[in-house]
Amino acid sequence: MRLLVVRHGIAMEREEFQLDARKKAKEKGVDPEIFANDELRPLTGDGVRRMRKNAQSLAKLVTEPDLLVTSPLVRAIQTAEVLQAAWVHLEAASIDELKPERASADFLSWLNAQKLKPDATVVIVGHEPHLSSLVSWFLGGTSRPMIELKKGGACLVEFKAGVDKGRGRLSWLATPKMLR
């Protein structure tokens, strides 16, 4: 199995998002928390534009993935939508197991439950430091990050003898600039 791990694109800064949320809440006369939930923080216009370029390169490097899954946070979903456009036939699904606070074992359990072919390629979209910990767990059996994924960056982890912690091999790691 091959696991293409992609960090979401450039998102709105937290502070800017919070200010915008307070403004919207004040205009509507509602609790600012309705709009200020960090899970709703979107990609910037520049983040979408750059991610489109990255997606074109990723589609050349990894052809015909079998599955695309994403964290349910807005910025990850938006990134997955950009990737989905690069692989036209591919449906995207949102899973809680890719939320930033989830354990690596949660994602492994979900992945193994999918009953995928041994030669399947799965694309996942998520957040730091969760993704670096997940990749490190698959590579060396430890959640202590061995790599860092920049926003819009990606890596490919391959498994020869079943997907489990410590069984992966890093095939490549690409920064966003390399992909563009």
N, C-alpha and C positions, 0 to 999 in steps of 0.2 A: 504494500500500500504506500501511496505517496500523500503527504500532507503539506499543502501549500498554506503557509501561515502569513496573513496580511494584516498589518496594523492599519486602523482607519486613517483617512486623510486628515488634512489640517482642519481643525475645528475652531469654532469661535472661542476666544479666550474666556475663561470662567468669569472673570470680573466684568467683562463686557456683556456677557450673557446675563449675569445677575442684574446689572443696571438696566438692561433692556427688559428683563422680566418685571422688575419693579415698576418701570414706566408703563408697561402693558397692564399690569395689575391696577395701578392707580387710575388709568384711563377707564378701566372696566369696573372699578370699585370692588375688587375681589382680593382675596388673600394672595400675596406675592408668591407663596410656595407653589401655587397652581402652575405658574409659569417658570419658576426658578429651579425646578427639579433638574439636576445635572444630567439625568438620563435623556432629557429633551434637547441638550446642547447640540446644534447642527454643525455640519461642515460649512466652511466659508466658501464664497464663490471661487476664490483662488484654490481652495482645497479640492473642490470638485474638478476644476480645470486641470490641475496637476494630476489628480487621481485618474482622469481619463487617459492621459499620456502613459501613466504607469500601467494601467489596465491593458493598453495595446501591447506593451512589451510583455506583460505577464501572459497574455493570450498566445504570444509567439513561443514563450518558454515552456508553457504548460498547455498542451492542446487537449481539448475535450475532457474537462473534469467531469466526474460522475455526480458530485454533490457540492453545493455551496451553502454554508451555514454561517450565521452571524450572531453576534451579541444582539440583544434586543434594544440596546441604546441607539438613539437616533443617528448619531454620527457613524456608527458601524453599519447600520441598515443602509444609510445613504451611500457608503463606500461599497457595500455589497451590490447595490443597484447599479453603480458604475461598472463594477466587475461583470455583473450579469449581462450588461450590454455588449461586453467584449466576447462573451461566450453565449451567443443568442439562444441556444436551446436550453440553457441551464436555468432551473428554478432555484430561487433562494428561500431559505427557511431561517427563522429566528429561533434561537434556543437559549434558555436560561443558563445552561451549563457553560456558556461563554461570557457570562457576566464577570466583571473584573474581580469580584470577591469570591468566586467559586474555586473549589479545589481542582487540581489537575485530574485527580481520580474521578471526579464527577464527569468531566468531559470524556475520559477514557471509557467509562461505563456506558455513556450515551453512544459513543462511536461504535463500541463493540456490539451494542444492541441493534445496530443498523444492518447487520448481516451483509456487508459489502463484499464484493469479490476481492481476492487477495491482491489483484493488480489495479484496484480502484484508486482514483485520485480525488481527494477531498480538499476543498478550499474552505478555510475558516477566516473570519474577520473579527477582530477584537481590539483589545486595549493593552497598554503597558501599565504596570509591569507584569500583568497577568500572562501575556503571550510569551514574554521572555522566560518566565518561570515555567510555563507549560512546555516550551521547546526544550529547556534545560532538563526538565523532568524526563521527557522522552529520550533525550540524548544520554544523560548521565545518571538518571535516577534521583537527582536532587533538584529541589525547587529554587536553589540559589542561582540567580540569573547568570548564565555564561555568555549570553549575547544581548544585544539591545536592538530593537526594531525601531527605526525612526518612523514618524508619521508618513504613511504611504509606502513604507518599506515592506519587504517580504523575505521569506526564506522557504526552502523546500527540505522537508525531512522525509527520509525513505525508511521503510521497514521491510526487512527481508523475511523474518521469521515471526510474523504476528506483531500486532501493535500492543506495546506495553512499555512501562517506564524502563528507561535504560536500554531499550532495544533499537532506538532510532539512530540514523546516520545523517548528519547534515550534508546535503548535496550542494547547496549554495545559499548565500545570504546576500541580498541586494539592498542598497540604500535607495531612497526615492530618486536621487540624482542619477544613479546608475540606470535605473529603469527608464527615466525620461531621456 
